[in-house]
Amino acid sequence: MNDDTINTCALRFDGYKYLQQTGFDPSKAIDHYFLEEKWDLQPLEKLAAFFLLQRALNKWDLVNEPRDGQFWKAFESLFNECKEMEIPQEYRQQEYCNQWEVYQRSWL
């Protein structure tokens, strides 16, 4: 999967809004994943962790992480878990949802 596709998938969900409304702790969720090698999250929490990892790896504090490192592996595993999820209306970032639909149609 190319970077544009996986990033678009992650950015469909407004993780910042979800974080503000729920107090979800992505660091705790990611640390648990590193220990157990599986996600123990509800669907919206997975989408939020996916979004927040995308931001960290592509824009913020994890931009210097190696592509074969644990954070990229976690990000890619969340892609596999989130790529078919519907985004609830209140958390939709419509521009990215529209682009995601274009990507999905191109696979058919």
C-alpha positions as CSV (number, residue, x, y, z in Angstrom):
1,M,0.0,0.0,0.0
2,N,1.4,3.4,-0.9
3,D,1.7,6.2,1.6
4,D,-1.0,8.4,0.1
5,T,-3.5,5.6,0.3
6,I,-2.8,4.6,3.9
7,N,-2.6,8.3,5.0
8,T,-5.9,9.1,3.4
9,C,-7.5,6.1,5.1
10,A,-6.3,7.4,8.5
11,L,-7.3,11.0,7.9
12,R,-10.9,10.1,7.3
13,F,-11.4,10.1,11.0
14,D,-11.1,13.3,13.2
15,G,-9.0,11.8,15.9
16,Y,-8.4,15.2,17.5
17,K,-12.2,15.7,18.1
18,Y,-12.5,12.1,19.4
19,L,-9.6,12.7,21.8
20,Q,-11.1,15.9,23.1
21,Q,-14.5,14.4,23.6
22,T,-13.5,11.1,25.2
23,G,-10.1,11.6,26.8
24,F,-8.8,8.5,25.0
25,D,-5.1,7.8,25.7
26,P,-3.4,6.7,22.5
27,S,0.0,6.2,24.2
28,K,-1.5,3.7,26.6
29,A,-3.2,1.8,23.7
30,I,0.0,1.8,21.6
31,D,2.1,0.6,24.5
32,H,-0.4,-2.2,25.1
33,Y,0.0,-3.2,21.4
34,F,3.7,-3.3,21.7
35,L,3.4,-5.7,24.6
36,E,0.7,-8.0,23.3
37,E,1.1,-7.5,19.5
38,K,-2.6,-7.1,19.1
39,W,-5.1,-4.2,19.5
40,D,-7.4,-4.4,22.5
41,L,-9.6,-1.4,21.5
42,Q,-13.1,-0.5,20.5
43,P,-13.6,0.4,16.8
44,L,-13.6,4.2,17.4
45,E,-10.5,3.9,19.6
46,K,-8.8,2.0,16.7
47,L,-9.7,4.7,14.3
48,A,-8.4,7.4,16.7
49,A,-5.1,5.5,17.3
50,F,-4.7,5.1,13.5
51,F,-5.3,8.8,13.0
52,L,-3.0,9.9,15.8
53,L,-0.2,7.6,14.6
54,Q,-0.5,9.0,11.1
55,R,-0.1,12.5,12.5
56,A,2.9,11.5,14.6
57,L,4.7,9.6,11.9
58,N,4.1,12.0,9.1
59,K,4.1,15.4,10.8
60,W,5.0,15.5,14.5
61,D,7.0,13.6,17.1
62,L,7.7,10.3,15.2
63,V,8.7,11.7,11.8
64,N,12.3,10.3,12.3
65,E,11.1,6.8,13.1
66,P,12.6,4.1,10.8
67,R,10.1,2.7,8.3
68,D,10.8,-0.8,9.6
69,G,10.3,0.3,13.2
70,Q,7.6,-0.7,15.7
71,F,5.5,2.5,15.2
72,W,5.2,2.0,11.5
73,K,4.3,-1.7,12.0
74,A,1.6,-0.6,14.5
75,F,0.3,2.0,11.9
76,E,0.2,-0.6,9.2
77,S,-1.6,-3.1,11.4
78,L,-4.2,-0.5,12.2
79,F,-4.7,0.2,8.5
80,N,-5.6,-3.5,8.1
81,E,-8.1,-3.2,11.0
82,C,-9.6,0.1,10.0
83,K,-9.7,0.2,6.2
84,E,-13.2,-1.2,5.9
85,M,-14.7,0.7,8.9
86,E,-17.4,3.2,8.3
87,I,-16.6,6.6,9.8
88,P,-19.5,8.0,12.0
89,Q,-20.8,11.3,10.6
90,E,-19.7,13.3,13.7
91,Y,-16.1,12.3,13.1
92,R,-16.0,12.4,9.3
93,Q,-13.4,14.5,7.6
94,Q,-15.3,14.5,4.3
95,E,-12.4,15.4,2.0
96,Y,-10.5,12.3,3.0
97,C,-13.6,10.1,3.0
98,N,-14.3,11.2,-0.6
99,Q,-10.7,10.5,-1.6
100,W,-10.8,7.1,0.2
101,E,-13.9,6.2,-1.9
102,V,-12.0,7.0,-5.0
103,Y,-9.1,4.7,-3.9
104,Q,-11.5,1.9,-3.1
105,R,-13.3,2.1,-6.5
106,S,-9.9,1.9,-8.2
107,W,-9.3,-1.5,-6.6
108,L,-12.5,-3.0,-8.0
